[in-house]
Amino acid sequence: MHRVAFSKADTAKFISHLDLMRTFQRSFLRAGISIKHTEGFNPHAFVSIPLPLSVGFSSACEVLECQVLNLPLEEVPARLNAALPAGITVHRCYEGVRPVKELCYVNYIVTMEYEAGAPFGAESAIRDLLARECLVMEKHSKKAKSGKVEVDLIPLIHRATVEERRDTIALDLILRAQNPGLNPELVVEAIRTHCPDAAPDFVSFHRRAVLDENLQNWE
């Protein structure tokens, strides 16, 4: 299995997961790169993204899995970049060795903006909130009959750093990636719920790194 490391920025961050998969499938064709297809009556190009990114998030560390059949891997990035839309940039293509189950944490930078400046005491209130022993929130769940399930965020937050910067408060979060994973949007929702005075006017999310259990880059 081969892996394509790419970033997603600017307007490309609004491309949904399914549309992103289709975009890559078309780009492989336009770039003249043959990849493995599924078998059966209606075969299609096999591409997979182990950790789908939420719409509106930017990222410097996305990974797509495929099987390149006709090119040296070092030629793949240039060819794909010539065929991909603006905002999606392939950085390298390499042999995938480590299993997806070893992808344990994700590092997010969450930037919360305030039109009138960060409220007095907001930084310390958020820091205290994320330092609680327990922080239960509801989230949507397709498996629950009610459509919602309660989850304690604290065991899923490995590290949280809070820093005020003029009109913004930045959260540097290392969160569980899977089984279960924690979406940083739920962290912001907890701030809105429990620290209403610190509720931001605008929020941006950036995925900076995907990590293994030792907090080393997963590849």
mmCIF file of the C-alpha atoms, coordinates in Angstrom:
data_MODEL
# 
_entry.id   MODEL 
# 
loop_
_atom_site.group_PDB 
_atom_site.id 
_atom_site.type_symbol 
_atom_site.label_atom_id 
_atom_site.label_alt_id 
_atom_site.label_comp_id 
_atom_site.label_asym_id 
_atom_site.label_entity_id 
_atom_site.label_seq_id 
_atom_site.pdbx_PDB_ins_code 
_atom_site.Cartn_x 
_atom_site.Cartn_y 
_atom_site.Cartn_z 
_atom_site.occupancy 
_atom_site.B_iso_or_equiv 
_atom_site.pdbx_formal_charge 
_atom_site.auth_seq_id 
_atom_site.auth_comp_id 
_atom_site.auth_asym_id 
_atom_site.auth_atom_id 
_atom_site.pdbx_PDB_model_num 
ATOM 1   C CA . MET A 1 1   ? 0.000   0.000  0.000   1.00 0.00 ? 1   MET A CA 1 
ATOM 2   C CA . HIS A 1 2   ? 1.207   3.495  -0.868  1.00 0.00 ? 2   HIS A CA 1 
ATOM 3   C CA . ARG A 1 3   ? 0.383   6.720  0.958   1.00 0.00 ? 3   ARG A CA 1 
ATOM 4   C CA . VAL A 1 4   ? 0.059   10.227 -0.420  1.00 0.00 ? 4   VAL A CA 1 
ATOM 5   C CA . ALA A 1 5   ? 0.778   13.016 2.080   1.00 0.00 ? 5   ALA A CA 1 
ATOM 6   C CA . PHE A 1 6   ? -1.032  16.247 1.222   1.00 0.00 ? 6   PHE A CA 1 
ATOM 7   C CA . SER A 1 7   ? -2.247  19.517 2.671   1.00 0.00 ? 7   SER A CA 1 
ATOM 8   C CA . LYS A 1 8   ? -5.658  21.128 2.346   1.00 0.00 ? 8   LYS A CA 1 
ATOM 9   C CA . ALA A 1 9   ? -6.025  24.901 2.623   1.00 0.00 ? 9   ALA A CA 1 
ATOM 10  C CA . ASP A 1 10  ? -7.848  28.012 1.404   1.00 0.00 ? 10  ASP A CA 1 
ATOM 11  C CA . THR A 1 11  ? -11.119 27.268 -0.421  1.00 0.00 ? 11  THR A CA 1 
ATOM 12  C CA . ALA A 1 12  ? -10.198 23.570 -0.712  1.00 0.00 ? 12  ALA A CA 1 
ATOM 13  C CA . LYS A 1 13  ? -11.002 23.136 2.983   1.00 0.00 ? 13  LYS A CA 1 
ATOM 14  C CA . PHE A 1 14  ? -14.686 23.358 2.039   1.00 0.00 ? 14  PHE A CA 1 
ATOM 15  C CA . ILE A 1 15  ? -14.483 20.259 -0.178  1.00 0.00 ? 15  ILE A CA 1 
ATOM 16  C CA . SER A 1 16  ? -16.359 17.438 1.548   1.00 0.00 ? 16  SER A CA 1 
ATOM 17  C CA . HIS A 1 17  ? -14.785 14.059 2.231   1.00 0.00 ? 17  HIS A CA 1 
ATOM 18  C CA . LEU A 1 18  ? -16.659 12.257 -0.562  1.00 0.00 ? 18  LEU A CA 1 
ATOM 19  C CA . ASP A 1 19  ? -15.952 15.027 -3.060  1.00 0.00 ? 19  ASP A CA 1 
ATOM 20  C CA . LEU A 1 20  ? -12.291 14.935 -2.052  1.00 0.00 ? 20  LEU A CA 1 
ATOM 21  C CA . MET A 1 21  ? -12.147 11.219 -2.837  1.00 0.00 ? 21  MET A CA 1 
ATOM 22  C CA . ARG A 1 22  ? -13.708 11.852 -6.253  1.00 0.00 ? 22  ARG A CA 1 
ATOM 23  C CA . THR A 1 23  ? -11.305 14.742 -6.842  1.00 0.00 ? 23  THR A CA 1 
ATOM 24  C CA . PHE A 1 24  ? -8.309  12.494 -6.257  1.00 0.00 ? 24  PHE A CA 1 
ATOM 25  C CA . GLN A 1 25  ? -9.744  9.731  -8.442  1.00 0.00 ? 25  GLN A CA 1 
ATOM 26  C CA . ARG A 1 26  ? -10.176 12.176 -11.328 1.00 0.00 ? 26  ARG A CA 1 
ATOM 27  C CA . SER A 1 27  ? -6.752  13.698 -10.696 1.00 0.00 ? 27  SER A CA 1 
ATOM 28  C CA . PHE A 1 28  ? -5.020  10.324 -10.917 1.00 0.00 ? 28  PHE A CA 1 
ATOM 29  C CA . LEU A 1 29  ? -6.663  9.860  -14.326 1.00 0.00 ? 29  LEU A CA 1 
ATOM 30  C CA . ARG A 1 30  ? -5.713  13.340 -15.579 1.00 0.00 ? 30  ARG A CA 1 
ATOM 31  C CA . ALA A 1 31  ? -2.146  12.873 -14.319 1.00 0.00 ? 31  ALA A CA 1 
ATOM 32  C CA . GLY A 1 32  ? -1.756  9.568  -16.152 1.00 0.00 ? 32  GLY A CA 1 
ATOM 33  C CA . ILE A 1 33  ? -1.161  7.670  -12.923 1.00 0.00 ? 33  ILE A CA 1 
ATOM 34  C CA . SER A 1 34  ? -2.484  4.119  -12.882 1.00 0.00 ? 34  SER A CA 1 
ATOM 35  C CA . ILE A 1 35  ? -3.690  2.922  -9.487  1.00 0.00 ? 35  ILE A CA 1 
ATOM 36  C CA . LYS A 1 36  ? -5.230  -0.279 -8.225  1.00 0.00 ? 36  LYS A CA 1 
ATOM 37  C CA . HIS A 1 37  ? -8.980  -0.705 -8.750  1.00 0.00 ? 37  HIS A CA 1 
ATOM 38  C CA . THR A 1 38  ? -11.490 -2.715 -6.796  1.00 0.00 ? 38  THR A CA 1 
ATOM 39  C CA . GLU A 1 39  ? -12.578 -6.042 -8.252  1.00 0.00 ? 39  GLU A CA 1 
ATOM 40  C CA . GLY A 1 40  ? -16.077 -7.028 -9.234  1.00 0.00 ? 40  GLY A CA 1 
ATOM 41  C CA . PHE A 1 41  ? -18.789 -6.057 -11.734 1.00 0.00 ? 41  PHE A CA 1 
ATOM 42  C CA . ASN A 1 42  ? -18.271 -2.290 -11.344 1.00 0.00 ? 42  ASN A CA 1 
ATOM 43  C CA . PRO A 1 43  ? -14.596 -1.690 -10.458 1.00 0.00 ? 43  PRO A CA 1 
ATOM 44  C CA . HIS A 1 44  ? -13.535 1.751  -9.292  1.00 0.00 ? 44  HIS A CA 1 
ATOM 45  C CA . ALA A 1 45  ? -10.257 3.333  -8.278  1.00 0.00 ? 45  ALA A CA 1 
ATOM 46  C CA . PHE A 1 46  ? -9.253  2.298  -4.766  1.00 0.00 ? 46  PHE A CA 1 
ATOM 47  C CA . VAL A 1 47  ? -8.452  5.336  -2.664  1.00 0.00 ? 47  VAL A CA 1 
ATOM 48  C CA . SER A 1 48  ? -8.959  5.697  1.070   1.00 0.00 ? 48  SER A CA 1 
ATOM 49  C CA . ILE A 1 49  ? -8.416  8.447  3.647   1.00 0.00 ? 49  ILE A CA 1 
ATOM 50  C CA . PRO A 1 50  ? -7.887  6.882  7.099   1.00 0.00 ? 50  PRO A CA 1 
ATOM 51  C CA . LEU A 1 51  ? -8.911  9.958  9.096   1.00 0.00 ? 51  LEU A CA 1 
ATOM 52  C CA . PRO A 1 52  ? -11.497 12.085 7.250   1.00 0.00 ? 52  PRO A CA 1 
ATOM 53  C CA . LEU A 1 53  ? -11.282 15.824 7.855   1.00 0.00 ? 53  LEU A CA 1 
ATOM 54  C CA . SER A 1 54  ? -14.343 17.874 8.777   1.00 0.00 ? 54  SER A CA 1 
ATOM 55  C CA . VAL A 1 55  ? -15.582 20.357 6.193   1.00 0.00 ? 55  VAL A CA 1 
ATOM 56  C CA . GLY A 1 56  ? -14.107 23.797 6.854   1.00 0.00 ? 56  GLY A CA 1 
ATOM 57  C CA . PHE A 1 57  ? -10.949 22.471 8.538   1.00 0.00 ? 57  PHE A CA 1 
ATOM 58  C CA . SER A 1 58  ? -7.551  23.164 7.018   1.00 0.00 ? 58  SER A CA 1 
ATOM 59  C CA . SER A 1 59  ? -4.756  20.634 7.378   1.00 0.00 ? 59  SER A CA 1 
ATOM 60  C CA . ALA A 1 60  ? -1.031  20.193 6.853   1.00 0.00 ? 60  ALA A CA 1 
ATOM 61  C CA . CYS A 1 61  ? -0.994  16.426 7.375   1.00 0.00 ? 61  CYS A CA 1 
ATOM 62  C CA . GLU A 1 62  ? -3.646  14.577 5.362   1.00 0.00 ? 62  GLU A CA 1 
ATOM 63  C CA . VAL A 1 63  ? -2.980  11.043 4.157   1.00 0.00 ? 63  VAL A CA 1 
ATOM 64  C CA . LEU A 1 64  ? -4.560  9.163  1.266   1.00 0.00 ? 64  LEU A CA 1 
ATOM 65  C CA . GLU A 1 65  ? -3.967  5.460  0.674   1.00 0.00 ? 65  GLU A CA 1 
ATOM 66  C CA . CYS A 1 66  ? -3.753  3.950  -2.809  1.00 0.00 ? 66  CYS A CA 1 
ATOM 67  C CA . GLN A 1 67  ? -1.602  1.583  -4.875  1.00 0.00 ? 67  GLN A CA 1 
ATOM 68  C CA . VAL A 1 68  ? 0.419   3.211  -7.652  1.00 0.00 ? 68  VAL A CA 1 
ATOM 69  C CA . LEU A 1 69  ? 1.072   0.786  -10.513 1.00 0.00 ? 69  LEU A CA 1 
ATOM 70  C CA . ASN A 1 70  ? 3.022   2.556  -13.256 1.00 0.00 ? 70  ASN A CA 1 
ATOM 71  C CA . LEU A 1 71  ? 5.337   5.199  -11.787 1.00 0.00 ? 71  LEU A CA 1 
ATOM 72  C CA . PRO A 1 72  ? 8.210   5.630  -9.360  1.00 0.00 ? 72  PRO A CA 1 
ATOM 73  C CA . LEU A 1 73  ? 6.712   7.087  -6.195  1.00 0.00 ? 73  LEU A CA 1 
ATOM 74  C CA . GLU A 1 74  ? 8.930   10.171 -6.295  1.00 0.00 ? 74  GLU A CA 1 
ATOM 75  C CA . GLU A 1 75  ? 7.239   11.250 -9.559  1.00 0.00 ? 75  GLU A CA 1 
ATOM 76  C CA . VAL A 1 76  ? 3.717   11.142 -8.132  1.00 0.00 ? 76  VAL A CA 1 
ATOM 77  C CA . PRO A 1 77  ? 3.610   14.501 -6.250  1.00 0.00 ? 77  PRO A CA 1 
ATOM 78  C CA . ALA A 1 78  ? 4.497   16.686 -9.256  1.00 0.00 ? 78  ALA A CA 1 
ATOM 79  C CA . ARG A 1 79  ? 2.047   14.906 -11.524 1.00 0.00 ? 79  ARG A CA 1 
ATOM 80  C CA . LEU A 1 80  ? -0.799  15.063 -9.034  1.00 0.00 ? 80  LEU A CA 1 
ATOM 81  C CA . ASN A 1 81  ? -0.181  18.707 -8.160  1.00 0.00 ? 81  ASN A CA 1 
ATOM 82  C CA . ALA A 1 82  ? -0.538  19.612 -11.835 1.00 0.00 ? 82  ALA A CA 1 
ATOM 83  C CA . ALA A 1 83  ? -3.969  17.975 -11.881 1.00 0.00 ? 83  ALA A CA 1 
ATOM 84  C CA . LEU A 1 84  ? -5.385  18.870 -8.455  1.00 0.00 ? 84  LEU A CA 1 
ATOM 85  C CA . PRO A 1 85  ? -7.428  22.023 -7.701  1.00 0.00 ? 85  PRO A CA 1 
ATOM 86  C CA . ALA A 1 86  ? -5.926  24.997 -5.878  1.00 0.00 ? 86  ALA A CA 1 
ATOM 87  C CA . GLY A 1 87  ? -5.552  24.494 -2.147  1.00 0.00 ? 87  GLY A CA 1 
ATOM 88  C CA . ILE A 1 88  ? -4.703  20.784 -2.313  1.00 0.00 ? 88  ILE A CA 1 
ATOM 89  C CA . THR A 1 89  ? -0.952  20.154 -2.415  1.00 0.00 ? 89  THR A CA 1 
ATOM 90  C CA . VAL A 1 90  ? 0.723   16.741 -2.462  1.00 0.00 ? 90  VAL A CA 1 
ATOM 91  C CA . HIS A 1 91  ? 4.048   16.720 -0.626  1.00 0.00 ? 91  HIS A CA 1 
ATOM 92  C CA . ARG A 1 92  ? 5.198   13.148 -1.079  1.00 0.00 ? 92  ARG A CA 1 
ATOM 93  C CA . CYS A 1 93  ? 4.201   9.601  -1.949  1.00 0.00 ? 93  CYS A CA 1 
ATOM 94  C CA . TYR A 1 94  ? 5.725   6.723  -0.006  1.00 0.00 ? 94  TYR A CA 1 
ATOM 95  C CA . GLU A 1 95  ? 5.386   3.098  1.013   1.00 0.00 ? 95  GLU A CA 1 
ATOM 96  C CA . GLY A 1 96  ? 2.853   2.760  3.830   1.00 0.00 ? 96  GLY A CA 1 
ATOM 97  C CA . VAL A 1 97  ? 4.326   0.571  6.556   1.00 0.00 ? 97  VAL A CA 1 
ATOM 98  C CA . ARG A 1 98  ? 2.626   1.436  9.836   1.00 0.00 ? 98  ARG A CA 1 
ATOM 99  C CA . PRO A 1 99  ? -0.970  0.235  10.288  1.00 0.00 ? 99  PRO A CA 1 
ATOM 100 C CA . VAL A 1 100 ? -3.767  2.761  10.701  1.00 0.00 ? 100 VAL A CA 1 
ATOM 101 C CA . LYS A 1 101 ? -4.497  1.436  14.198  1.00 0.00 ? 101 LYS A CA 1 
ATOM 102 C CA . GLU A 1 102 ? -1.213  3.048  15.332  1.00 0.00 ? 102 GLU A CA 1 
ATOM 103 C CA . LEU A 1 103 ? -2.620  6.488  14.497  1.00 0.00 ? 103 LEU A CA 1 
ATOM 104 C CA . CYS A 1 104 ? -3.532  7.493  18.052  1.00 0.00 ? 104 CYS A CA 1 
ATOM 105 C CA . TYR A 1 105 ? -3.604  11.304 18.366  1.00 0.00 ? 105 TYR A CA 1 
ATOM 106 C CA . VAL A 1 106 ? -4.230  14.403 16.294  1.00 0.00 ? 106 VAL A CA 1 
ATOM 107 C CA . ASN A 1 107 ? -2.753  17.838 16.953  1.00 0.00 ? 107 ASN A CA 1 
ATOM 108 C CA . TYR A 1 108 ? -5.178  20.677 16.217  1.00 0.00 ? 108 TYR A CA 1 
ATOM 109 C CA . ILE A 1 109 ? -4.720  24.425 16.395  1.00 0.00 ? 109 ILE A CA 1 
ATOM 110 C CA . VAL A 1 110 ? -8.059  26.058 17.161  1.00 0.00 ? 110 VAL A CA 1 
ATOM 111 C CA . THR A 1 111 ? -8.170  29.840 16.775  1.00 0.00 ? 111 THR A CA 1 
ATOM 112 C CA . MET A 1 112 ? -11.095 31.594 18.455  1.00 0.00 ? 112 MET A CA 1 
ATOM 113 C CA . GLU A 1 113 ? -11.615 35.185 17.366  1.00 0.00 ? 113 GLU A CA 1 
ATOM 114 C CA . TYR A 1 114 ? -13.406 38.005 19.205  1.00 0.00 ? 114 TYR A CA 1 
ATOM 115 C CA . GLU A 1 115 ? -14.580 41.145 17.407  1.00 0.00 ? 115 GLU A CA 1 
ATOM 116 C CA . ALA A 1 116 ? -14.257 43.275 20.556  1.00 0.00 ? 116 ALA A CA 1 
ATOM 117 C CA . GLY A 1 117 ? -11.116 41.579 21.827  1.00 0.00 ? 117 GLY A CA 1 
ATOM 118 C CA . ALA A 1 118 ? -10.778 38.544 24.050  1.00 0.00 ? 118 ALA A CA 1 
ATOM 119 C CA . PRO A 1 119 ? -13.021 38.964 27.125  1.00 0.00 ? 119 PRO A CA 1 
ATOM 120 C CA . PHE A 1 120 ? -11.318 39.598 30.442  1.00 0.00 ? 120 PHE A CA 1 
ATOM 121 C CA . GLY A 1 121 ? -10.635 36.305 32.214  1.00 0.00 ? 121 GLY A CA 1 
ATOM 122 C CA . ALA A 1 122 ? -11.531 34.162 29.188  1.00 0.00 ? 122 ALA A CA 1 
ATOM 123 C CA . GLU A 1 123 ? -8.099  32.554 28.923  1.00 0.00 ? 123 GLU A CA 1 
ATOM 124 C CA . SER A 1 124 ? -8.040  31.399 32.542  1.00 0.00 ? 124 SER A CA 1 
ATOM 125 C CA . ALA A 1 125 ? -11.694 30.283 32.424  1.00 0.00 ? 125 ALA A CA 1 
ATOM 126 C CA . ILE A 1 126 ? -11.007 28.073 29.390  1.00 0.00 ? 126 ILE A CA 1 
ATOM 127 C CA . ARG A 1 127 ? -7.838  26.697 30.954  1.00 0.00 ? 127 ARG A CA 1 
ATOM 128 C CA . ASP A 1 128 ? -9.742  25.800 34.135  1.00 0.00 ? 128 ASP A CA 1 
ATOM 129 C CA . LEU A 1 129 ? -12.529 24.191 32.110  1.00 0.00 ? 129 LEU A CA 1 
ATOM 130 C CA . LEU A 1 130 ? -10.131 21.916 30.232  1.00 0.00 ? 130 LEU A CA 1 
ATOM 131 C CA . ALA A 1 131 ? -8.341  21.018 33.477  1.00 0.00 ? 131 ALA A CA 1 
ATOM 132 C CA . ARG A 1 132 ? -11.486 19.585 35.074  1.00 0.00 ? 132 ARG A CA 1 
ATOM 133 C CA . GLU A 1 133 ? -11.548 15.951 36.129  1.00 0.00 ? 133 GLU A CA 1 
ATOM 134 C CA . CYS A 1 134 ? -14.725 15.422 34.105  1.00 0.00 ? 134 CYS A CA 1 
ATOM 135 C CA . LEU A 1 135 ? -16.374 17.359 31.265  1.00 0.00 ? 135 LEU A CA 1 
ATOM 136 C CA . VAL A 1 136 ? -19.432 15.614 29.844  1.00 0.00 ? 136 VAL A CA 1 
ATOM 137 C CA . MET A 1 137 ? -20.998 16.795 26.592  1.00 0.00 ? 137 MET A CA 1 
ATOM 138 C CA . GLU A 1 138 ? -23.629 15.431 24.238  1.00 0.00 ? 138 GLU A CA 1 
ATOM 139 C CA . LYS A 1 139 ? -22.678 14.580 20.683  1.00 0.00 ? 139 LYS A CA 1 
ATOM 140 C CA . HIS A 1 140 ? -24.526 13.129 17.725  1.00 0.00 ? 140 HIS A CA 1 
ATOM 141 C CA . SER A 1 141 ? -24.390 9.361  17.332  1.00 0.00 ? 141 SER A CA 1 
ATOM 142 C CA . LYS A 1 142 ? -25.924 7.223  14.605  1.00 0.00 ? 142 LYS A CA 1 
ATOM 143 C CA . LYS A 1 143 ? -25.775 4.188  16.889  1.00 0.00 ? 143 LYS A CA 1 
ATOM 144 C CA . ALA A 1 144 ? -27.839 5.692  19.744  1.00 0.00 ? 144 ALA A CA 1 
ATOM 145 C CA . LYS A 1 145 ? -31.628 5.461  19.493  1.00 0.00 ? 145 LYS A CA 1 
ATOM 146 C CA . SER A 1 146 ? -31.971 9.075  20.611  1.00 0.00 ? 146 SER A CA 1 
ATOM 147 C CA . GLY A 1 147 ? -29.403 10.186 18.051  1.00 0.00 ? 147 GLY A CA 1 
ATOM 148 C CA . LYS A 1 148 ? -27.180 11.538 20.815  1.00 0.00 ? 148 LYS A CA 1 
ATOM 149 C CA . VAL A 1 149 ? -24.738 10.128 23.318  1.00 0.00 ? 149 VAL A CA 1 
ATOM 150 C CA . GLU A 1 150 ? -22.900 11.604 26.289  1.00 0.00 ? 150 GLU A CA 1 
ATOM 151 C CA . VAL A 1 151 ? -19.109 11.630 26.232  1.00 0.00 ? 151 VAL A CA 1 
ATOM 152 C CA . ASP A 1 152 ? -16.538 12.751 28.778  1.00 0.00 ? 152 ASP A CA 1 
ATOM 153 C CA . LEU A 1 153 ? -14.058 14.927 26.912  1.00 0.00 ? 153 LEU A CA 1 
ATOM 154 C CA . ILE A 1 154 ? -11.270 14.872 29.496  1.00 0.00 ? 154 ILE A CA 1 
ATOM 155 C CA . PRO A 1 155 ? -9.958  11.313 28.862  1.00 0.00 ? 155 PRO A CA 1 
ATOM 156 C CA . LEU A 1 156 ? -9.838  12.158 25.144  1.00 0.00 ? 156 LEU A CA 1 
ATOM 157 C CA . ILE A 1 157 ? -7.726  15.289 25.622  1.00 0.00 ? 157 ILE A CA 1 
ATOM 158 C CA . HIS A 1 158 ? -4.061  14.348 25.963  1.00 0.00 ? 158 HIS A CA 1 
ATOM 159 C CA . ARG A 1 159 ? -2.869  17.949 26.138  1.00 0.00 ? 159 ARG A CA 1 
ATOM 160 C CA . ALA A 1 160 ? -4.468  21.377 25.953  1.00 0.00 ? 160 ALA A CA 1 
ATOM 161 C CA . THR A 1 161 ? -2.546  24.647 25.833  1.00 0.00 ? 161 THR A CA 1 
ATOM 162 C CA . VAL A 1 162 ? -4.452  27.938 25.943  1.00 0.00 ? 162 VAL A CA 1 
ATOM 163 C CA . GLU A 1 163 ? -2.863  31.206 24.805  1.00 0.00 ? 163 GLU A CA 1 
ATOM 164 C CA . GLU A 1 164 ? -4.431  34.649 24.428  1.00 0.00 ? 164 GLU A CA 1 
ATOM 165 C CA . ARG A 1 165 ? -3.208  36.710 21.470  1.00 0.00 ? 165 ARG A CA 1 
ATOM 166 C CA . ARG A 1 166 ? -4.783  40.167 21.184  1.00 0.00 ? 166 ARG A CA 1 
ATOM 167 C CA . ASP A 1 167 ? -8.208  39.542 19.631  1.00 0.00 ? 167 ASP A CA 1 
ATOM 168 C CA . THR A 1 168 ? -7.883  35.750 19.637  1.00 0.00 ? 168 THR A CA 1 
ATOM 169 C CA . ILE A 1 169 ? -7.436  32.817 21.955  1.00 0.00 ? 169 ILE A CA 1 
ATOM 170 C CA . ALA A 1 170 ? -5.514  29.898 20.479  1.00 0.00 ? 170 ALA A CA 1 
ATOM 171 C CA . LEU A 1 171 ? -5.954  26.319 21.641  1.00 0.00 ? 171 LEU A CA 1 
ATOM 172 C CA . ASP A 1 172 ? -3.151  23.866 20.934  1.00 0.00 ? 172 ASP A CA 1 
ATOM 173 C CA . LEU A 1 173 ? -4.877  20.506 21.406  1.00 0.00 ? 173 LEU A CA 1 
ATOM 174 C CA . ILE A 1 174 ? -3.673  16.915 21.195  1.00 0.00 ? 174 ILE A CA 1 
ATOM 175 C CA . LEU A 1 175 ? -6.807  14.782 21.001  1.00 0.00 ? 175 LEU A CA 1 
ATOM 176 C CA . ARG A 1 176 ? -7.583  11.100 20.624  1.00 0.00 ? 176 ARG A CA 1 
ATOM 177 C CA . ALA A 1 177 ? -7.795  10.239 16.935  1.00 0.00 ? 177 ALA A CA 1 
ATOM 178 C CA . GLN A 1 178 ? -10.031 7.169  16.956  1.00 0.00 ? 178 GLN A CA 1 
ATOM 179 C CA . ASN A 1 179 ? -11.792 4.466  18.972  1.00 0.00 ? 179 ASN A CA 1 
ATOM 180 C CA . PRO A 1 180 ? -13.124 6.888  20.115  1.00 0.00 ? 180 PRO A CA 1 
ATOM 181 C CA . GLY A 1 181 ? -11.868 10.101 18.595  1.00 0.00 ? 181 GLY A CA 1 
ATOM 182 C CA . LEU A 1 182 ? -12.654 13.652 19.660  1.00 0.00 ? 182 LEU A CA 1 
ATOM 183 C CA . ASN A 1 183 ? -13.602 16.393 17.209  1.00 0.00 ? 183 ASN A CA 1 
ATOM 184 C CA . PRO A 1 184 ? -12.259 19.786 18.378  1.00 0.00 ? 184 PRO A CA 1 
ATOM 185 C CA . GLU A 1 185 ? -15.631 21.314 17.510  1.00 0.00 ? 185 GLU A CA 1 
ATOM 186 C CA . LEU A 1 186 ? -16.974 19.588 20.621  1.00 0.00 ? 186 LEU A CA 1 
ATOM 187 C CA . VAL A 1 187 ? -14.279 21.288 22.719  1.00 0.00 ? 187 VAL A CA 1 
ATOM 188 C CA . VAL A 1 188 ? -15.421 24.665 21.415  1.00 0.00 ? 188 VAL A CA 1 
ATOM 189 C CA . GLU A 1 189 ? -19.039 23.715 22.092  1.00 0.00 ? 189 GLU A CA 1 
ATOM 190 C CA . ALA A 1 190 ? -18.060 22.922 25.687  1.00 0.00 ? 190 ALA A CA 1 
ATOM 191 C CA . ILE A 1 191 ? -16.528 26.398 25.978  1.00 0.00 ? 191 ILE A CA 1 
ATOM 192 C CA . ARG A 1 192 ? -19.713 27.977 24.629  1.00 0.00 ? 192 ARG A CA 1 
ATOM 193 C CA . THR A 1 193 ? -21.790 25.951 27.093  1.00 0.00 ? 193 THR A CA 1 
ATOM 194 C CA . HIS A 1 194 ? -19.720 26.227 30.269  1.00 0.00 ? 194 HIS A CA 1 
ATOM 195 C CA . CYS A 1 195 ? -17.898 29.531 29.665  1.00 0.00 ? 195 CYS A CA 1 
ATOM 196 C CA . PRO A 1 196 ? -20.475 31.634 27.782  1.00 0.00 ? 196 PRO A CA 1 
ATOM 197 C CA . ASP A 1 197 ? -18.535 34.844 28.385  1.00 0.00 ? 197 ASP A CA 1 
ATOM 198 C CA . ALA A 1 198 ? -15.627 33.285 26.484  1.00 0.00 ? 198 ALA A CA 1 
ATOM 199 C CA . ALA A 1 199 ? -17.764 32.186 23.513  1.00 0.00 ? 199 ALA A CA 1 
ATOM 200 C CA . PRO A 1 200 ? -15.946 33.262 20.310  1.00 0.00 ? 200 PRO A CA 1 
ATOM 201 C CA . ASP A 1 201 ? -17.453 35.146 17.383  1.00 0.00 ? 201 ASP A CA 1 
ATOM 202 C CA . PHE A 1 202 ? -15.550 33.063 14.858  1.00 0.00 ? 202 PHE A CA 1 
ATOM 203 C CA . VAL A 1 203 ? -13.525 29.831 15.023  1.00 0.00 ? 203 VAL A CA 1 
ATOM 204 C CA . SER A 1 204 ? -11.000 28.267 12.645  1.00 0.00 ? 204 SER A CA 1 
ATOM 205 C CA . PHE A 1 205 ? -9.628  24.737 12.890  1.00 0.00 ? 205 PHE A CA 1 
ATOM 206 C CA . HIS A 1 206 ? -6.271  23.510 11.578  1.00 0.00 ? 206 HIS A CA 1 
ATOM 207 C CA . ARG A 1 207 ? -4.966  19.953 11.766  1.00 0.00 ? 207 ARG A CA 1 
ATOM 208 C CA . ARG A 1 208 ? -1.225  20.218 12.272  1.00 0.00 ? 208 ARG A CA 1 
ATOM 209 C CA . ALA A 1 209 ? -0.045  16.632 12.828  1.00 0.00 ? 209 ALA A CA 1 
ATOM 210 C CA . VAL A 1 210 ? -1.178  13.036 13.174  1.00 0.00 ? 210 VAL A CA 1 
ATOM 211 C CA . LEU A 1 211 ? 0.681   11.156 15.881  1.00 0.00 ? 211 LEU A CA 1 
ATOM 212 C CA . ASP A 1 212 ? 1.312   7.693  17.266  1.00 0.00 ? 212 ASP A CA 1 
ATOM 213 C CA . GLU A 1 213 ? 1.015   6.648  20.921  1.00 0.00 ? 213 GLU A CA 1 
ATOM 214 C CA . ASN A 1 214 ? 4.444   8.134  21.627  1.00 0.00 ? 214 ASN A CA 1 
ATOM 215 C CA . LEU A 1 215 ? 3.400   11.477 20.102  1.00 0.00 ? 215 LEU A CA 1 
ATOM 216 C CA . GLN A 1 216 ? 5.704   10.936 17.134  1.00 0.00 ? 216 GLN A CA 1 
ATOM 217 C CA . ASN A 1 217 ? 4.572   11.606 13.570  1.00 0.00 ? 217 ASN A CA 1 
ATOM 218 C CA . TRP A 1 218 ? 2.584   8.698  12.182  1.00 0.00 ? 218 TRP A CA 1 
ATOM 219 C CA . GLU A 1 219 ? 3.462   7.776  8.617   1.00 0.00 ? 219 GLU A CA 1 
# 
